Amino acid sequence: SIYKNNRVMYDAQKKAAYFESPYSFNTVTAQMLKVHRKHAIFAILFSVASVFQDIVVDEIDAFPLLFLYGPASSGKDQLADCCKSFFGKPQTAINLEGNASTIKAKIREFAQFSNMISELSEYKPGNSDLDGVLKGLWGREGYKRGVMESMFGTESIPITSAALVTGNFTPDQEALITRKIWVNMNKTVFNDEETKEYEKLNDMIKKGISGLTEIFLHHRDTVEKNFKHKYREFKSQLGERIEANSRMLTNMSVLGAMYQIFQDVPGVLFPFSHVEMMAHFEKTLELQMNKMNSASIIVRWWDCFLQSMRGAPTNQLRHGRDFKLEGDTLYFNFTNCYNRISQQWFVQYRDAAPSKGIMMDALKKDSSWIEAKAAVRFAPGADSKATSAYVINLQLIDVSQDIKFAVDFQMHEGSMFPSPATPQEKLNLTEERDDLPF
């Protein structure tokens, strides 16, 4: 009360408040499901699990990250506020855009409260330090800092809050993808009836729903006693139904265990059945596995290969020099292509390309691999020099049609580059052109 009118001090602590809700748990969560459809399944279970995250971490040394992903006006912010409202007034999100605060400051936010939710908004890929922090939040890795009392003394800043992440972009690191539960919110157009239901949910949240969390707190002993068994049982069942990354199964199983523990508890009535939950889990895991596979180094290699065909003429991968395409068979000189692609890789992903040895091994193990040839001519005619080449089945590459189109463009670009009449015009041909398709 001393700082009641001070807007600067203890703002976050003031929001951690108990509000007696005029609605039941089922009424609120049913409205969440009506407005946000099956996306609400993860949000509801994540909120419940966050109440007992210390128990979860003691058992599995991790706690899942909830990632609300989608374009503007898809409802991400309201769904995030629903989750945070179970612990009082929604805490202000930590904005990741523009690096307004340091990495360590972001971590400290997660040490303010125990068993609550903190939000990181406006996530964008490409910042390796931030991605490292997010991976650390999943594994509950804080950081150490020195103390004034001792030259060698340190203290640890722990992670005691669950992380809810929102953004319009998806991560491209496999290790981060597997640590997140993805909620792909891609609907942005709503009719009048849907808008009314949205506003109705908004009014519920503003009245306060943190009092509903008390229902779960009374059953802490039950969670401590049953979580390990229910978690392992659920993970085993889910793993039998769908083949997925172990971390992804771990994340889903934390939420699934909470459902099983509370599904028969008086005062707790989930607005979805076990069958509906499992079907949604499986669909999400399938989509997430597809995303993870698309982030593999093979996919990145061919994406960079394609982009390297579209660069400035003096720095392109060229058909007839660095590679050739015969039907659906692609021949390319690995060294020439690797040198160009490694540059594009850094520009595109803000990360160093894998070493030559790792990339060679990955290409040879991929399903598109055919063989390595000692002497191949990339251009017709006796004057063409033979060189070593990797041989690939282009049909088994995701960007095969794009590569074919780019080859066709290179082979017929004479009309796009008229014969220069002056040395200056010749020089201009080596510069990147804004008026061309690529």
TORKOL-4160 file (C-alpha; in steps of 0.2 Angstrom, whole numbers, padded with zeros to 4 digits, m for minus):
438
<pt num="1" X="0000" Y="0000" Z="0000"/>
<pt num="2" X="0015" Y="0012" Z="0003"/>
<pt num="3" X="0019" Y="0011" Z="m0016"/>
<pt num="4" X="0001" Y="0010" Z="m0022"/>
<pt num="5" X="0002" Y="0027" Z="m0032"/>
<pt num="6" X="0020" Y="0025" Z="m0037"/>
<pt num="7" X="0020" Y="0019" Z="m0055"/>
<pt num="8" X="0038" Y="0015" Z="m0055"/>
<pt num="9" X="0042" Y="0004" Z="m0040"/>
<pt num="10" X="0035" Y="m0014" Z="m0038"/>
<pt num="11" X="0024" Y="m0013" Z="m0053"/>
<pt num="12" X="0026" Y="m0032" Z="m0057"/>
<pt num="13" X="0023" Y="m0037" Z="m0039"/>
<pt num="14" X="0007" Y="m0026" Z="m0038"/>
<pt num="15" X="0000" Y="m0036" Z="m0052"/>
<pt num="16" X="0002" Y="m0053" Z="m0043"/>
<pt num="17" X="m0015" Y="m0052" Z="m0035"/>
<pt num="18" X="m0029" Y="m0063" Z="m0030"/>
<pt num="19" X="m0046" Y="m0059" Z="m0039"/>
<pt num="20" X="m0062" Y="m0069" Z="m0034"/>
<pt num="21" X="m0069" Y="m0074" Z="m0051"/>
<pt num="22" X="m0088" Y="m0073" Z="m0054"/>
<pt num="23" X="m0086" Y="m0087" Z="m0066"/>
<pt num="24" X="m0081" Y="m0106" Z="m0064"/>
<pt num="25" X="m0065" Y="m0113" Z="m0071"/>
<pt num="26" X="m0076" Y="m0122" Z="m0084"/>
<pt num="27" X="m0085" Y="m0107" Z="m0090"/>
<pt num="28" X="m0069" Y="m0097" Z="m0092"/>
<pt num="29" X="m0059" Y="m0111" Z="m0101"/>
<pt num="30" X="m0075" Y="m0115" Z="m0112"/>
<pt num="31" X="m0075" Y="m0097" Z="m0118"/>
<pt num="32" X="m0056" Y="m0098" Z="m0122"/>
<pt num="33" X="m0059" Y="m0114" Z="m0132"/>
<pt num="34" X="m0074" Y="m0105" Z="m0141"/>
<pt num="35" X="m0064" Y="m0090" Z="m0146"/>
<pt num="36" X="m0046" Y="m0097" Z="m0149"/>
<pt num="37" X="m0052" Y="m0114" Z="m0155"/>
<pt num="38" X="m0040" Y="m0129" Z="m0151"/>
<pt num="39" X="m0026" Y="m0117" Z="m0148"/>
<pt num="40" X="m0033" Y="m0115" Z="m0131"/>
<pt num="41" X="m0030" Y="m0133" Z="m0126"/>
<pt num="42" X="m0011" Y="m0129" Z="m0125"/>
<pt num="43" X="m0014" Y="m0112" Z="m0116"/>
<pt num="44" X="m0026" Y="m0120" Z="m0103"/>
<pt num="45" X="m0015" Y="m0135" Z="m0099"/>
<pt num="46" X="0001" Y="m0124" Z="m0099"/>
<pt num="47" X="m0007" Y="m0112" Z="m0086"/>
<pt num="48" X="m0011" Y="m0127" Z="m0075"/>
<pt num="49" X="0006" Y="m0135" Z="m0077"/>
<pt num="50" X="0014" Y="m0118" Z="m0073"/>
<pt num="51" X="0007" Y="m0118" Z="m0055"/>
<pt num="52" X="0017" Y="m0134" Z="m0052"/>
<pt num="53" X="0032" Y="m0131" Z="m0062"/>
<pt num="54" X="0044" Y="m0133" Z="m0048"/>
<pt num="55" X="0038" Y="m0151" Z="m0046"/>
<pt num="56" X="0040" Y="m0154" Z="m0064"/>
<pt num="57" X="0058" Y="m0147" Z="m0065"/>
<pt num="58" X="0063" Y="m0158" Z="m0050"/>
<pt num="59" X="0057" Y="m0173" Z="m0060"/>
<pt num="60" X="0063" Y="m0169" Z="m0078"/>
<pt num="61" X="0075" Y="m0155" Z="m0076"/>
<pt num="62" X="0065" Y="m0144" Z="m0088"/>
<pt num="63" X="0049" Y="m0135" Z="m0092"/>
<pt num="64" X="0041" Y="m0133" Z="m0109"/>
<pt num="65" X="0041" Y="m0116" Z="m0118"/>
<pt num="66" X="0024" Y="m0111" Z="m0125"/>
<pt num="67" X="0026" Y="m0102" Z="m0142"/>
<pt num="68" X="0011" Y="m0093" Z="m0149"/>
<pt num="69" X="0016" Y="m0090" Z="m0167"/>
<pt num="70" X="0006" Y="m0081" Z="m0180"/>
<pt num="71" X="0003" Y="m0064" Z="m0190"/>
<pt num="72" X="m0004" Y="m0048" Z="m0182"/>
<pt num="73" X="m0023" Y="m0049" Z="m0177"/>
<pt num="74" X="m0023" Y="m0068" Z="m0174"/>
<pt num="75" X="m0027" Y="m0067" Z="m0156"/>
<pt num="76" X="m0009" Y="m0071" Z="m0149"/>
<pt num="77" X="m0009" Y="m0057" Z="m0136"/>
<pt num="78" X="m0026" Y="m0060" Z="m0129"/>
<pt num="79" X="m0022" Y="m0079" Z="m0127"/>
<pt num="80" X="m0006" Y="m0074" Z="m0118"/>
<pt num="81" X="m0016" Y="m0063" Z="m0107"/>
<pt num="82" X="m0028" Y="m0077" Z="m0103"/>
<pt num="83" X="m0013" Y="m0088" Z="m0097"/>
<pt num="84" X="m0006" Y="m0074" Z="m0087"/>
<pt num="85" X="m0022" Y="m0069" Z="m0079"/>
<pt num="86" X="m0023" Y="m0085" Z="m0069"/>
<pt num="87" X="m0009" Y="m0077" Z="m0058"/>
<pt num="88" X="m0017" Y="m0059" Z="m0056"/>
<pt num="89" X="m0017" Y="m0045" Z="m0068"/>
<pt num="90" X="m0007" Y="m0049" Z="m0084"/>
<pt num="91" X="0011" Y="m0045" Z="m0082"/>
<pt num="92" X="0019" Y="m0033" Z="m0095"/>
<pt num="93" X="0028" Y="m0043" Z="m0109"/>
<pt num="94" X="0047" Y="m0042" Z="m0111"/>
<pt num="95" X="0049" Y="m0035" Z="m0128"/>
<pt num="96" X="0063" Y="m0044" Z="m0138"/>
<pt num="97" X="0063" Y="m0032" Z="m0152"/>
<pt num="98" X="0076" Y="m0019" Z="m0153"/>
<pt num="99" X="0086" Y="m0026" Z="m0139"/>
<pt num="100" X="0079" Y="m0013" Z="m0126"/>
<pt num="101" X="0085" Y="m0023" Z="m0112"/>
<pt num="102" X="0101" Y="m0034" Z="m0110"/>
<pt num="103" X="0100" Y="m0053" Z="m0110"/>
<pt num="104" X="0104" Y="m0054" Z="m0091"/>
<pt num="105" X="0090" Y="m0042" Z="m0088"/>
<pt num="106" X="0078" Y="m0054" Z="m0097"/>
<pt num="107" X="0084" Y="m0068" Z="m0087"/>
<pt num="108" X="0081" Y="m0059" Z="m0071"/>
<pt num="109" X="0063" Y="m0057" Z="m0075"/>
<pt num="110" X="0061" Y="m0075" Z="m0073"/>
<pt num="111" X="0068" Y="m0075" Z="m0056"/>
<pt num="112" X="0055" Y="m0063" Z="m0049"/>
<pt num="113" X="0041" Y="m0075" Z="m0046"/>
<pt num="114" X="0039" Y="m0094" Z="m0042"/>
<pt num="115" X="0027" Y="m0104" Z="m0052"/>
<pt num="116" X="0020" Y="m0090" Z="m0063"/>
<pt num="117" X="0021" Y="m0086" Z="m0081"/>
<pt num="118" X="0032" Y="m0072" Z="m0090"/>
<pt num="119" X="0030" Y="m0067" Z="m0108"/>
<pt num="120" X="0043" Y="m0064" Z="m0121"/>
<pt num="121" X="0035" Y="m0055" Z="m0136"/>
<pt num="122" X="0041" Y="m0051" Z="m0154"/>
<pt num="123" X="0053" Y="m0065" Z="m0156"/>
<pt num="124" X="0063" Y="m0065" Z="m0172"/>
<pt num="125" X="0076" Y="m0078" Z="m0177"/>
<pt num="126" X="0094" Y="m0074" Z="m0180"/>
<pt num="127" X="0100" Y="m0069" Z="m0163"/>
<pt num="128" X="0111" Y="m0083" Z="m0157"/>
<pt num="129" X="0112" Y="m0076" Z="m0139"/>
<pt num="130" X="0094" Y="m0074" Z="m0137"/>
<pt num="131" X="0091" Y="m0092" Z="m0144"/>
<pt num="132" X="0104" Y="m0098" Z="m0131"/>
<pt num="133" X="0094" Y="m0089" Z="m0117"/>
<pt num="134" X="0078" Y="m0097" Z="m0123"/>
<pt num="135" X="0086" Y="m0114" Z="m0123"/>
<pt num="136" X="0092" Y="m0111" Z="m0105"/>
<pt num="137" X="0075" Y="m0106" Z="m0100"/>
<pt num="138" X="0068" Y="m0123" Z="m0105"/>
<pt num="139" X="0082" Y="m0132" Z="m0095"/>
<pt num="140" X="0081" Y="m0119" Z="m0081"/>
<pt num="141" X="0099" Y="m0113" Z="m0083"/>
<pt num="142" X="0101" Y="m0096" Z="m0075"/>
<pt num="143" X="0117" Y="m0087" Z="m0074"/>
<pt num="144" X="0130" Y="m0083" Z="m0061"/>
<pt num="145" X="0136" Y="m0066" Z="m0056"/>
<pt num="146" X="0150" Y="m0059" Z="m0044"/>
<pt num="147" X="0146" Y="m0052" Z="m0027"/>
<pt num="148" X="0154" Y="m0037" Z="m0018"/>
<pt num="149" X="0158" Y="m0047" Z="m0002"/>
<pt num="150" X="0171" Y="m0058" Z="m0010"/>
<pt num="151" X="0184" Y="m0058" Z="m0024"/>
<pt num="152" X="0179" Y="m0076" Z="m0029"/>
<pt num="153" X="0161" Y="m0077" Z="m0023"/>
<pt num="154" X="0146" Y="m0078" Z="m0034"/>
<pt num="155" X="0127" Y="m0080" Z="m0033"/>
<pt num="156" X="0115" Y="m0089" Z="m0045"/>
<pt num="157" X="0100" Y="m0081" Z="m0053"/>
<pt num="158" X="0088" Y="m0095" Z="m0055"/>
<pt num="159" X="0074" Y="m0098" Z="m0067"/>
<pt num="160" X="0057" Y="m0100" Z="m0057"/>
<pt num="161" X="0044" Y="m0094" Z="m0070"/>
<pt num="162" X="0037" Y="m0102" Z="m0085"/>
<pt num="163" X="0041" Y="m0094" Z="m0102"/>
<pt num="164" X="0027" Y="m0090" Z="m0114"/>
<pt num="165" X="0034" Y="m0083" Z="m0131"/>
<pt num="166" X="0025" Y="m0074" Z="m0145"/>
<pt num="167" X="0030" Y="m0069" Z="m0162"/>
<pt num="168" X="0027" Y="m0067" Z="m0180"/>
<pt num="169" X="0043" Y="m0077" Z="m0185"/>
<pt num="170" X="0048" Y="m0095" Z="m0182"/>
<pt num="171" X="0065" Y="m0101" Z="m0175"/>
<pt num="172" X="0076" Y="m0109" Z="m0187"/>
<pt num="173" X="0087" Y="m0119" Z="m0174"/>
<pt num="174" X="0083" Y="m0137" Z="m0172"/>
<pt num="175" X="0087" Y="m0137" Z="m0154"/>
<pt num="176" X="0075" Y="m0122" Z="m0150"/>
<pt num="177" X="0061" Y="m0129" Z="m0161"/>
<pt num="178" X="0061" Y="m0145" Z="m0150"/>
<pt num="179" X="0060" Y="m0135" Z="m0134"/>
<pt num="180" X="0044" Y="m0126" Z="m0139"/>
<pt num="181" X="0026" Y="m0131" Z="m0139"/>
<pt num="182" X="0020" Y="m0123" Z="m0155"/>
<pt num="183" X="0003" Y="m0114" Z="m0156"/>
<pt num="184" X="0001" Y="m0109" Z="m0175"/>
<pt num="185" X="m0012" Y="m0095" Z="m0174"/>
<pt num="186" X="m0014" Y="m0091" Z="m0193"/>
<pt num="187" X="m0033" Y="m0085" Z="m0193"/>
<pt num="188" X="m0034" Y="m0066" Z="m0194"/>
<pt num="189" X="m0051" Y="m0063" Z="m0201"/>
<pt num="190" X="m0066" Y="m0065" Z="m0189"/>
<pt num="191" X="m0085" Y="m0062" Z="m0192"/>
<pt num="192" X="m0096" Y="m0052" Z="m0181"/>
<pt num="193" X="m0101" Y="m0067" Z="m0170"/>
<pt num="194" X="m0083" Y="m0072" Z="m0167"/>
<pt num="195" X="m0079" Y="m0054" Z="m0163"/>
<pt num="196" X="m0093" Y="m0053" Z="m0149"/>
<pt num="197" X="m0086" Y="m0069" Z="m0142"/>
<pt num="198" X="m0069" Y="m0062" Z="m0141"/>
<pt num="199" X="m0075" Y="m0047" Z="m0132"/>
<pt num="200" X="m0085" Y="m0058" Z="m0120"/>
<pt num="201" X="m0069" Y="m0067" Z="m0116"/>
<pt num="202" X="m0060" Y="m0050" Z="m0114"/>
<pt num="203" X="m0073" Y="m0044" Z="m0101"/>
<pt num="204" X="m0071" Y="m0061" Z="m0091"/>
<pt num="205" X="m0052" Y="m0058" Z="m0090"/>
<pt num="206" X="m0053" Y="m0040" Z="m0085"/>
<pt num="207" X="m0064" Y="m0045" Z="m0070"/>
<pt num="208" X="m0050" Y="m0056" Z="m0064"/>
<pt num="209" X="m0049" Y="m0075" Z="m0064"/>
<pt num="210" X="m0033" Y="m0078" Z="m0053"/>
<pt num="211" X="m0045" Y="m0085" Z="m0039"/>
<pt num="212" X="m0048" Y="m0100" Z="m0050"/>
<pt num="213" X="m0030" Y="m0105" Z="m0047"/>
<pt num="214" X="m0033" Y="m0108" Z="m0029"/>
<pt num="215" X="m0043" Y="m0124" Z="m0034"/>
<pt num="216" X="m0027" Y="m0132" Z="m0041"/>
<pt num="217" X="m0016" Y="m0126" Z="m0026"/>
<pt num="218" X="m0026" Y="m0136" Z="m0014"/>
<pt num="219" X="m0021" Y="m0152" Z="m0024"/>
<pt num="220" X="m0002" Y="m0149" Z="m0023"/>
<pt num="221" X="0001" Y="m0165" Z="m0013"/>
<pt num="222" X="m0009" Y="m0174" Z="m0026"/>
<pt num="223" X="0003" Y="m0168" Z="m0040"/>
<pt num="224" X="0018" Y="m0171" Z="m0030"/>
<pt num="225" X="0013" Y="m0189" Z="m0027"/>
<pt num="226" X="0006" Y="m0193" Z="m0045"/>
<pt num="227" X="0016" Y="m0182" Z="m0057"/>
<pt num="228" X="0031" Y="m0194" Z="m0060"/>
<pt num="229" X="0019" Y="m0209" Z="m0064"/>
<pt num="230" X="0007" Y="m0200" Z="m0075"/>
<pt num="231" X="0021" Y="m0191" Z="m0084"/>
<pt num="232" X="0030" Y="m0207" Z="m0089"/>
<pt num="233" X="0014" Y="m0216" Z="m0093"/>
<pt num="234" X="0008" Y="m0202" Z="m0104"/>
<pt num="235" X="0024" Y="m0201" Z="m0113"/>
<pt num="236" X="0025" Y="m0219" Z="m0117"/>
<pt num="237" X="0007" Y="m0219" Z="m0124"/>
<pt num="238" X="0010" Y="m0204" Z="m0134"/>
<pt num="239" X="0027" Y="m0211" Z="m0141"/>
<pt num="240" X="0017" Y="m0226" Z="m0147"/>
<pt num="241" X="0005" Y="m0216" Z="m0156"/>
<pt num="242" X="0017" Y="m0204" Z="m0166"/>
<pt num="243" X="0036" Y="m0204" Z="m0169"/>
<pt num="244" X="0043" Y="m0188" Z="m0163"/>
<pt num="245" X="0058" Y="m0180" Z="m0155"/>
<pt num="246" X="0060" Y="m0185" Z="m0137"/>
<pt num="247" X="0060" Y="m0167" Z="m0131"/>
<pt num="248" X="0044" Y="m0163" Z="m0140"/>
<pt num="249" X="0036" Y="m0179" Z="m0132"/>
<pt num="250" X="0043" Y="m0173" Z="m0115"/>
<pt num="251" X="0034" Y="m0156" Z="m0117"/>
<pt num="252" X="0017" Y="m0163" Z="m0122"/>
<pt num="253" X="0018" Y="m0176" Z="m0108"/>
<pt num="254" X="0020" Y="m0163" Z="m0095"/>
<pt num="255" X="0003" Y="m0155" Z="m0101"/>
<pt num="256" X="m0005" Y="m0172" Z="m0103"/>
<pt num="257" X="0000" Y="m0178" Z="m0086"/>
<pt num="258" X="m0008" Y="m0162" Z="m0078"/>
<pt num="259" X="m0024" Y="m0166" Z="m0088"/>
<pt num="260" X="m0024" Y="m0184" Z="m0081"/>
<pt num="261" X="m0021" Y="m0179" Z="m0063"/>
<pt num="262" X="m0035" Y="m0166" Z="m0063"/>
<pt num="263" X="m0048" Y="m0173" Z="m0075"/>
<pt num="264" X="m0058" Y="m0180" Z="m0060"/>
<pt num="265" X="m0055" Y="m0167" Z="m0047"/>
<pt num="266" X="m0071" Y="m0158" Z="m0041"/>
<pt num="267" X="m0072" Y="m0140" Z="m0047"/>
<pt num="268" X="m0061" Y="m0144" Z="m0062"/>
<pt num="269" X="m0069" Y="m0148" Z="m0078"/>
<pt num="270" X="m0059" Y="m0146" Z="m0094"/>
<pt num="271" X="m0069" Y="m0140" Z="m0110"/>
<pt num="272" X="m0061" Y="m0154" Z="m0121"/>
<pt num="273" X="m0060" Y="m0173" Z="m0119"/>
<pt num="274" X="m0045" Y="m0184" Z="m0118"/>
<pt num="275" X="m0048" Y="m0190" Z="m0136"/>
<pt num="276" X="m0049" Y="m0172" Z="m0143"/>
<pt num="277" X="m0033" Y="m0167" Z="m0133"/>
<pt num="278" X="m0023" Y="m0182" Z="m0140"/>
<pt num="279" X="m0029" Y="m0179" Z="m0158"/>
<pt num="280" X="m0023" Y="m0161" Z="m0156"/>
<pt num="281" X="m0006" Y="m0166" Z="m0148"/>
<pt num="282" X="m0003" Y="m0178" Z="m0163"/>
<pt num="283" X="m0007" Y="m0165" Z="m0176"/>
<pt num="284" X="0004" Y="m0152" Z="m0168"/>
<pt num="285" X="0019" Y="m0164" Z="m0166"/>
<pt num="286" X="0017" Y="m0169" Z="m0184"/>
<pt num="287" X="0018" Y="m0151" Z="m0190"/>
<pt num="288" X="0032" Y="m0147" Z="m0178"/>
<pt num="289" X="0042" Y="m0162" Z="m0184"/>
<pt num="290" X="0040" Y="m0156" Z="m0202"/>
<pt num="291" X="0046" Y="m0139" Z="m0196"/>
<pt num="292" X="0061" Y="m0146" Z="m0188"/>
<pt num="293" X="0065" Y="m0157" Z="m0203"/>
<pt num="294" X="0064" Y="m0141" Z="m0214"/>
<pt num="295" X="0077" Y="m0133" Z="m0203"/>
<pt num="296" X="0090" Y="m0147" Z="m0206"/>
<pt num="297" X="0107" Y="m0142" Z="m0214"/>
<pt num="298" X="0102" Y="m0152" Z="m0230"/>
<pt num="299" X="0087" Y="m0140" Z="m0232"/>
<pt num="300" X="0097" Y="m0125" Z="m0228"/>
<pt num="301" X="0111" Y="m0131" Z="m0241"/>
<pt num="302" X="0098" Y="m0132" Z="m0255"/>
<pt num="303" X="0090" Y="m0115" Z="m0250"/>
<pt num="304" X="0107" Y="m0107" Z="m0251"/>
<pt num="305" X="0111" Y="m0116" Z="m0267"/>
<pt num="306" X="0096" Y="m0108" Z="m0275"/>
<pt num="307" X="0099" Y="m0091" Z="m0268"/>
<pt num="308" X="0117" Y="m0092" Z="m0274"/>
<pt num="309" X="0111" Y="m0095" Z="m0292"/>
<pt num="310" X="0101" Y="m0078" Z="m0290"/>
<pt num="311" X="0115" Y="m0067" Z="m0284"/>
<pt num="312" X="0125" Y="m0054" Z="m0294"/>
<pt num="313" X="0132" Y="m0062" Z="m0310"/>
<pt num="314" X="0150" Y="m0061" Z="m0304"/>
<pt num="315" X="0146" Y="m0071" Z="m0288"/>
<pt num="316" X="0133" Y="m0083" Z="m0294"/>
<pt num="317" X="0133" Y="m0102" Z="m0295"/>
<pt num="318" X="0133" Y="m0104" Z="m0314"/>
<pt num="319" X="0125" Y="m0118" Z="m0324"/>
<pt num="320" X="0139" Y="m0124" Z="m0336"/>
<pt num="321" X="0153" Y="m0119" Z="m0324"/>
<pt num="322" X="0149" Y="m0124" Z="m0306"/>
<pt num="323" X="0136" Y="m0137" Z="m0310"/>
<pt num="324" X="0125" Y="m0144" Z="m0323"/>
<pt num="325" X="0107" Y="m0151" Z="m0324"/>
<pt num="326" X="0102" Y="m0165" Z="m0335"/>
<pt num="327" X="0084" Y="m0169" Z="m0333"/>
<pt num="328" X="0082" Y="m0173" Z="m0315"/>
<pt num="329" X="0100" Y="m0177" Z="m0312"/>
<pt num="330" X="0111" Y="m0163" Z="m0304"/>
<pt num="331" X="0130" Y="m0163" Z="m0305"/>
<pt num="332" X="0140" Y="m0150" Z="m0295"/>
<pt num="333" X="0157" Y="m0147" Z="m0290"/>
<pt num="334" X="0157" Y="m0148" Z="m0271"/>
<pt num="335" X="0172" Y="m0136" Z="m0267"/>
<pt num="336" X="0166" Y="m0122" Z="m0279"/>
<pt num="337" X="0148" Y="m0123" Z="m0272"/>
<pt num="338" X="0153" Y="m0124" Z="m0254"/>
<pt num="339" X="0164" Y="m0109" Z="m0255"/>
<pt num="340" X="0149" Y="m0099" Z="m0263"/>
<pt num="341" X="0136" Y="m0106" Z="m0252"/>
<pt num="342" X="0146" Y="m0104" Z="m0236"/>
<pt num="343" X="0145" Y="m0085" Z="m0239"/>
<pt num="344" X="0126" Y="m0085" Z="m0243"/>
<pt num="345" X="0123" Y="m0096" Z="m0227"/>
<pt num="346" X="0130" Y="m0083" Z="m0216"/>
<pt num="347" X="0120" Y="m0069" Z="m0224"/>
<pt num="348" X="0104" Y="m0079" Z="m0224"/>
<pt num="349" X="0105" Y="m0088" Z="m0206"/>
<pt num="350" X="0118" Y="m0076" Z="m0197"/>
<pt num="351" X="0127" Y="m0092" Z="m0193"/>
<pt num="352" X="0143" Y="m0101" Z="m0199"/>
<pt num="353" X="0140" Y="m0115" Z="m0212"/>
<pt num="354" X="0144" Y="m0132" Z="m0206"/>
<pt num="355" X="0162" Y="m0138" Z="m0210"/>
<pt num="356" X="0166" Y="m0146" Z="m0227"/>
<pt num="357" X="0167" Y="m0163" Z="m0219"/>
<pt num="358" X="0151" Y="m0162" Z="m0210"/>
<pt num="359" X="0142" Y="m0155" Z="m0226"/>
<pt num="360" X="0150" Y="m0169" Z="m0237"/>
<pt num="361" X="0144" Y="m0182" Z="m0225"/>
<pt num="362" X="0126" Y="m0175" Z="m0224"/>
<pt num="363" X="0124" Y="m0174" Z="m0243"/>
<pt num="364" X="0130" Y="m0192" Z="m0245"/>
<pt num="365" X="0118" Y="m0198" Z="m0232"/>
<pt num="366" X="0103" Y="m0189" Z="m0239"/>
<pt num="367" X="0090" Y="m0199" Z="m0249"/>
<pt num="368" X="0094" Y="m0188" Z="m0264"/>
<pt num="369" X="0112" Y="m0194" Z="m0265"/>
<pt num="370" X="0117" Y="m0204" Z="m0281"/>
<pt num="371" X="0136" Y="m0205" Z="m0282"/>
<pt num="372" X="0152" Y="m0195" Z="m0283"/>
<pt num="373" X="0160" Y="m0195" Z="m0300"/>
<pt num="374" X="0179" Y="m0191" Z="m0303"/>
<pt num="375" X="0177" Y="m0182" Z="m0320"/>
<pt num="376" X="0162" Y="m0173" Z="m0327"/>
<pt num="377" X="0161" Y="m0159" Z="m0340"/>
<pt num="378" X="0149" Y="m0146" Z="m0335"/>
<pt num="379" X="0149" Y="m0137" Z="m0352"/>
<pt num="380" X="0148" Y="m0145" Z="m0369"/>
<pt num="381" X="0163" Y="m0146" Z="m0380"/>
<pt num="382" X="0181" Y="m0152" Z="m0380"/>
<pt num="383" X="0187" Y="m0136" Z="m0372"/>
<pt num="384" X="0177" Y="m0139" Z="m0356"/>
<pt num="385" X="0187" Y="m0145" Z="m0342"/>
<pt num="386" X="0183" Y="m0161" Z="m0333"/>
<pt num="387" X="0181" Y="m0160" Z="m0314"/>
<pt num="388" X="0175" Y="m0170" Z="m0299"/>
<pt num="389" X="0156" Y="m0169" Z="m0296"/>
<pt num="390" X="0143" Y="m0175" Z="m0284"/>
<pt num="391" X="0127" Y="m0182" Z="m0292"/>
<pt num="392" X="0110" Y="m0179" Z="m0285"/>
<pt num="393" X="0092" Y="m0184" Z="m0289"/>
<pt num="394" X="0084" Y="m0167" Z="m0290"/>
<pt num="395" X="0067" Y="m0174" Z="m0288"/>
<pt num="396" X="0070" Y="m0178" Z="m0270"/>
<pt num="397" X="0074" Y="m0160" Z="m0266"/>
<pt num="398" X="0061" Y="m0148" Z="m0260"/>
<pt num="399" X="0066" Y="m0133" Z="m0271"/>
<pt num="400" X="0069" Y="m0144" Z="m0286"/>
<pt num="401" X="0057" Y="m0134" Z="m0297"/>
<pt num="402" X="0064" Y="m0117" Z="m0291"/>
<pt num="403" X="0082" Y="m0123" Z="m0296"/>
<pt num="404" X="0075" Y="m0129" Z="m0313"/>
<pt num="405" X="0067" Y="m0112" Z="m0316"/>
<pt num="406" X="0083" Y="m0103" Z="m0311"/>
<pt num="407" X="0093" Y="m0114" Z="m0323"/>
<pt num="408" X="0081" Y="m0110" Z="m0337"/>
<pt num="409" X="0083" Y="m0091" Z="m0333"/>
<pt num="410" X="0102" Y="m0092" Z="m0333"/>
<pt num="411" X="0102" Y="m0101" Z="m0349"/>
<pt num="412" X="0091" Y="m0089" Z="m0358"/>
<pt num="413" X="0096" Y="m0073" Z="m0349"/>
<pt num="414" X="0104" Y="m0066" Z="m0365"/>
<pt num="415" X="0088" Y="m0056" Z="m0368"/>
<pt num="416" X="0089" Y="m0049" Z="m0351"/>
<pt num="417" X="0107" Y="m0044" Z="m0353"/>
<pt num="418" X="0109" Y="m0036" Z="m0370"/>
<pt num="419" X="0126" Y="m0036" Z="m0378"/>
<pt num="420" X="0135" Y="m0020" Z="m0371"/>
<pt num="421" X="0142" Y="m0008" Z="m0383"/>
<pt num="422" X="0154" Y="0001" Z="m0371"/>
<pt num="423" X="0166" Y="m0004" Z="m0357"/>
<pt num="424" X="0154" Y="0005" Z="m0344"/>
<pt num="425" X="0140" Y="m0006" Z="m0350"/>
<pt num="426" X="0150" Y="m0021" Z="m0348"/>
<pt num="427" X="0155" Y="m0016" Z="m0331"/>
<pt num="428" X="0136" Y="m0013" Z="m0327"/>
<pt num="429" X="0133" Y="m0032" Z="m0331"/>
<pt num="430" X="0143" Y="m0037" Z="m0316"/>
<pt num="431" X="0132" Y="m0027" Z="m0304"/>
<pt num="432" X="0116" Y="m0033" Z="m0295"/>
<pt num="433" X="0101" Y="m0028" Z="m0305"/>
<pt num="434" X="0085" Y="m0022" Z="m0296"/>
<pt num="435" X="0074" Y="m0023" Z="m0311"/>
<pt num="436" X="0077" Y="m0042" Z="m0314"/>
<pt num="437" X="0066" Y="m0056" Z="m0307"/>
<pt num="438" X="0080" Y="m0062" Z="m0295"/>
